[in-house]
Amino acid sequence: MKIFHFLVVILLGSVVLSCQSDDESQVTIPAGSLTKSNPLTSLVSRVSQNPTFKDNVLDGTTFCSVQLPVTVVVNYNNIVVSSQEDYSLVSSIIDEYENDDDKINFMYPITMLYRDYSTIVIHNESELIALKKSYGEYEDFHEIECIDFKYPFVIRTYDTNSQIAKSISIQSNIELINFIENLKATDVYEIAYPVSMISDIDGETITINNNQELNTAIESVIHLCDNSTGEHGDSELSDIIVKGVWHVSYFVDDTEDETSEFEGYNLLFLSNGTIKATKGNATIYGTWSSYTDDGIQKLDIDFEGTTLEELGEDWKISEFNYTSVKLKHGDGVKIDYLYLAKN
């Protein structure tokens, strides 16, 4: 058998990760390693992706965006859209009259950019309609545009299947989103901290030293981003959560992933403040309430004295839309995460 150790070599400011072998087969995965399914990976992906939500007034889809500049015809007005600031001009023309069709007509051909910055050329309206129909309705959370990574920085990866470790220098958003998109289920990775991020809100540069700080830095600006209002419109969580049946899609107690403990439970949030949790023939009742505490939106869940007791907390609401709710609870040292998804 062989022993594999991570050997980290610091050379001219970069980190090189390699494998060494001995007689026993043993792999040590560094603490703080991430996978493709980790919620922090999703946040990093949304920071680095091509923005596809902001131009929905033009193309009506969050799967891709229209490459600028582009010429559109709206209510007999020819408009050259050359920057994101021109989206508001298109919106104002659409809102100007109530009795017009408000249809966006492109001057073809146009180029559509996907979230990973790959492109497709569309030659006519029929092709655009077919493209949008092929993807259906987008129900995930969209881009986070108001904070950016400062490049380059290093990511160390390890394939648990092939037992190959390597170090990658990430130079741009395109490289970062494509790295994430190409991760396999057997891949783990870690970010070589510290890394820097720049806030588009105040221009401040933030130094990030670990995964927890990175998660906090990104989540703390989501509600400040210009595009955040499109996530759930004017609806409150209390209006959305009572519609449909939910399940626990992710649960982490500090650093322990305990999602599997809640597998099979269907959660029905009733408007009277009761939660009905069912699994097979078993039914468990709890309570819930949504409120604001010192300006922080919270969802209080209580399953005291039951097998679902661990879900009980006064959770801070990070994000929500019509199909997903992201909650967190913690004191900055120990943080728990609870994500709910609609069945």
C-alpha positions in Angstrom: 0.0 0.0 0.0 1.1 3.6 -0.5 0.9 6.8 1.5 0.0 10.0 -0.3 1.0 13.2 1.4 0.3 16.8 0.2 3.6 18.6 -0.3 3.2 22.4 -0.5 6.0 24.4 -1.9 6.1 28.2 -1.8 7.9 29.5 -4.9 7.9 33.1 -6.0 4.6 33.8 -4.2 2.7 30.8 -5.8 1.7 27.6 -4.2 2.5 24.2 -5.8 0.8 21.1 -4.6 2.1 17.7 -5.4 1.8 14.0 -4.2 4.5 11.8 -2.6 4.1 8.1 -2.2 5.2 5.6 0.4 4.1 2.1 1.3 0.6 2.7 2.8 -2.4 4.0 0.8 -3.7 7.0 2.6 -5.0 10.3 1.4 -5.1 13.4 3.6 -7.6 16.0 2.4 -6.8 19.5 3.8 -9.2 21.1 6.2 -11.5 23.6 4.5 -11.7 21.7 1.2 -14.7 22.4 -1.0 -16.7 20.4 -3.5 -18.8 21.4 -6.5 -22.0 20.9 -4.4 -20.8 23.1 -1.5 -22.9 26.3 -1.1 -19.8 28.4 -1.0 -18.9 27.1 -4.4 -22.3 28.4 -5.6 -21.6 31.8 -4.2 -18.1 32.0 -5.8 -19.7 30.9 -9.1 -22.3 33.6 -8.9 -19.6 36.2 -8.3 -17.5 35.1 -11.3 -20.3 34.3 -13.8 -21.3 36.4 -16.8 -24.3 38.5 -15.6 -27.4 37.0 -17.2 -30.2 38.5 -15.1 -29.7 42.2 -15.5 -30.6 42.3 -19.2 -33.8 40.4 -18.8 -35.7 43.4 -20.0 -34.2 42.7 -23.3 -34.1 38.9 -23.7 -36.5 37.6 -21.0 -34.1 34.8 -19.9 -31.6 34.3 -17.1 -29.9 31.5 -18.8 -27.9 33.8 -21.0 -27.4 37.5 -21.8 -27.2 39.6 -25.0 -23.8 40.7 -26.0 -23.6 44.5 -26.3 -23.8 46.6 -28.3 -27.1 45.5 -29.7 -29.9 47.4 -31.6 -33.5 46.9 -30.5 -36.8 48.3 -31.7 -39.3 49.0 -28.9 -42.7 50.7 -29.8 -41.2 52.0 -33.1 -38.1 53.4 -31.3 -34.7 52.3 -32.5 -32.4 52.0 -29.5 -28.7 51.2 -29.5 -28.0 49.4 -26.2 -24.3 49.8 -25.6 -24.1 49.5 -21.8 -26.1 48.3 -18.8 -27.2 51.8 -18.1 -29.2 51.7 -21.4 -31.5 48.9 -19.9 -33.3 51.6 -17.9 -34.0 53.5 -21.2 -35.6 50.4 -22.7 -37.6 50.0 -19.5 -38.9 53.6 -19.6 -40.1 53.2 -23.1 -41.9 50.0 -22.3 -43.6 51.7 -19.3 -44.5 54.9 -21.2 -47.8 53.7 -22.7 -50.3 51.1 -21.5 -51.9 50.2 -24.8 -48.8 49.2 -26.8 -47.3 45.7 -27.2 -44.0 46.5 -25.5 -42.3 43.8 -27.6 -38.5 43.8 -27.9 -37.4 43.3 -31.6 -33.7 42.7 -32.1 -31.7 43.7 -35.2 -30.3 40.3 -36.0 -27.8 38.6 -35.8 -27.2 38.8 -32.1 -24.7 36.9 -29.9 -25.9 35.4 -26.6 -23.5 34.8 -23.7 -24.0 32.0 -21.3 -23.0 32.1 -17.6 -19.6 30.6 -18.4 -19.0 33.2 -21.1 -19.4 30.8 -24.0 -21.4 32.2 -26.9 -24.0 31.3 -29.5 -25.0 33.4 -32.5 -28.8 33.8 -33.1 -29.9 34.8 -36.6 -33.6 35.4 -36.2 -36.5 35.5 -33.7 -37.4 31.8 -34.3 -33.9 30.8 -33.1 -34.2 33.0 -30.0 -37.6 31.5 -29.1 -36.2 28.0 -29.6 -33.2 28.8 -27.5 -35.3 30.0 -24.6 -37.8 27.1 -24.8 -34.9 24.6 -24.7 -34.0 25.8 -21.2 -37.4 26.3 -19.7 -37.8 28.5 -16.6 -34.7 29.5 -14.6 -35.3 29.0 -10.9 -31.8 29.3 -9.4 -30.3 32.4 -7.7 -28.6 34.7 -10.2 -25.3 36.7 -10.4 -23.8 38.7 -7.6 -22.3 41.7 -9.4 -21.4 44.1 -6.6 -18.3 42.3 -5.4 -15.3 41.0 -7.4 -12.3 38.9 -6.9 -8.8 40.5 -7.3 -6.8 38.2 -9.6 -4.6 36.2 -9.7 -5.0 33.7 -6.8 -4.3 30.0 -6.5 -6.6 27.1 -6.1 -5.4 23.7 -5.1 -7.3 20.7 -6.3 -7.4 16.9 -5.6 -9.2 14.2 -7.5 -10.2 11.5 -4.9 -10.7 9.0 -7.7 -7.4 9.4 -9.7 -5.5 10.7 -6.6 -4.0 13.5 -8.7 -3.3 16.8 -7.0 -2.4 20.0 -8.7 -2.3 23.8 -8.3 -4.0 26.3 -10.6 -3.5 30.0 -10.9 -6.8 31.7 -11.6 -6.4 34.8 -13.7 -10.0 36.0 -14.4 -13.7 35.5 -13.9 -13.8 33.3 -17.1 -11.2 31.0 -15.7 -12.9 30.8 -12.3 -16.4 30.0 -13.5 -15.0 27.5 -16.0 -13.0 25.8 -13.2 -16.1 25.4 -11.2 -18.2 24.3 -14.1 -15.7 21.6 -14.9 -15.4 20.2 -11.4 -16.2 16.5 -11.1 -18.0 14.8 -8.3 -14.7 13.3 -7.1 -12.9 16.6 -7.0 -12.1 18.6 -3.9 -10.4 21.9 -3.9 -9.2 24.6 -1.5 -8.5 28.3 -2.1 -5.0 29.4 -1.2 -5.7 32.3 1.2 -5.4 35.1 1.6 -7.3 36.4 -1.4 -8.7 39.9 -2.0 -12.1 41.1 -3.1 -13.2 44.6 -4.2 -16.6 46.0 -3.4 -18.3 47.8 -6.3 -20.4 49.6 -3.7 -17.7 51.6 -2.0 -14.5 50.5 -3.8 -13.1 49.0 -0.6 -10.6 46.1 -0.9 -11.3 43.3 1.5 -8.7 40.7 2.5 -10.2 37.2 3.0 -8.3 34.7 5.1 -10.6 31.6 5.1 -13.8 30.0 3.8 -16.0 31.5 6.5 -14.8 35.0 5.8 -15.3 34.5 2.1 -18.9 33.3 2.7 -19.6 36.2 4.9 -18.1 38.8 2.5 -20.2 37.6 -0.4 -23.5 37.1 1.5 -23.2 40.5 3.2 -23.5 42.4 -0.1 -26.2 40.3 -1.8 -29.0 42.6 -0.6 -27.0 45.7 -1.7 -26.6 44.6 -5.3 -28.7 46.3 -7.9 -30.1 43.0 -9.2 -31.2 41.7 -5.8 -34.8 43.1 -6.1 -35.5 40.7 -9.0 -35.1 37.6 -6.8 -38.6 37.5 -5.4 -40.2 40.8 -6.3 -42.2 42.5 -3.5 -43.1 39.2 -1.9 -42.3 38.4 1.7 -40.9 35.0 2.7 -44.1 34.4 4.8 -46.1 34.7 1.5 -43.8 32.3 -0.4 -43.1 29.6 2.1 -46.8 28.7 2.6 -47.1 27.7 -1.0 -46.1 24.2 -1.8 -44.1 21.5 0.0 -40.4 21.9 0.9 -37.5 19.7 1.9 -34.1 20.1 3.5 -31.6 20.4 0.6 -28.6 21.3 2.8 -28.0 21.3 6.5 -24.6 21.9 8.1 -24.1 22.0 11.9 -20.9 24.1 12.2 -18.7 22.0 9.9 -20.6 18.8 9.9 -22.8 18.1 6.8 -25.9 16.4 8.3 -28.2 16.8 5.3 -28.8 13.1 5.0 -30.4 13.0 8.5 -33.5 14.9 7.1 -33.8 12.9 3.8 -37.4 11.9 3.0 -39.0 14.6 5.2 -41.6 16.8 3.5 -42.3 20.1 5.2 -45.6 21.9 4.8 -45.6 25.5 6.3 -49.2 26.3 7.2 -50.4 29.9 7.4 -51.4 29.5 11.0 -47.8 29.1 12.0 -47.7 25.3 12.1 -45.2 23.1 10.3 -46.4 19.6 9.3 -43.4 17.3 8.6 -44.2 13.9 7.0 -42.0 11.0 6.2 -43.7 7.8 5.2 -46.5 7.2 7.7 -44.9 9.4 10.4 -46.0 13.0 11.0 -44.2 15.5 13.2 -45.6 19.0 14.0 -43.6 22.1 14.7 -44.1 25.9 14.5 -42.7 28.7 12.5 -42.8 32.5 12.3 -41.1 35.2 10.1 -40.2 38.5 11.5 -37.5 41.3 11.6 -35.1 41.6 14.5 -32.9 44.8 14.6 -33.2 45.1 10.9 -32.4 41.4 10.2 -35.0 39.2 8.6 -35.4 35.9 10.5 -37.3 32.7 10.2 -37.9 31.0 13.6 -38.4 27.2 13.4 -39.3 25.1 16.4 -39.5 21.2 16.5 -38.7 20.9 20.3 -38.7 17.4 21.6 -38.8 15.7 18.3 -36.3 14.0 15.9 -36.3 17.3 13.9 -35.3 19.4 16.9 -32.0 20.3 15.3 -33.8 22.4 12.7 -35.0 24.6 15.5 -33.3 28.0 15.5 -34.1 31.7 14.9 -32.5 31.5 11.5 -31.3 34.6 9.6 -32.7 34.8 6.1 -29.8 35.1 3.6 -31.8 34.7 0.4 -35.0 33.3 -0.9 -37.0 33.0 -4.1 -40.1 31.0 -5.1 -38.2 27.6 -5.0 -35.3 28.0 -2.6 -34.7 29.5 0.9 -31.2 30.0 2.4 -30.9 30.4 6.1 -27.9 30.7 8.5 -27.4 30.9 12.2 -24.2 31.6 14.2 -22.0 33.9 16.2 -19.1 34.3 13.7 -17.2 31.3 15.2 -19.8 28.5 14.8 -22.2 28.9 11.9 -25.0 26.6 10.9 -26.7 26.5 7.5 -30.2 25.4 6.5 -31.3 25.4 2.9 -34.9 24.6 1.9 -36.0 23.6 -1.6 -39.5 23.3 -3.0 -40.5 19.8 -4.0 
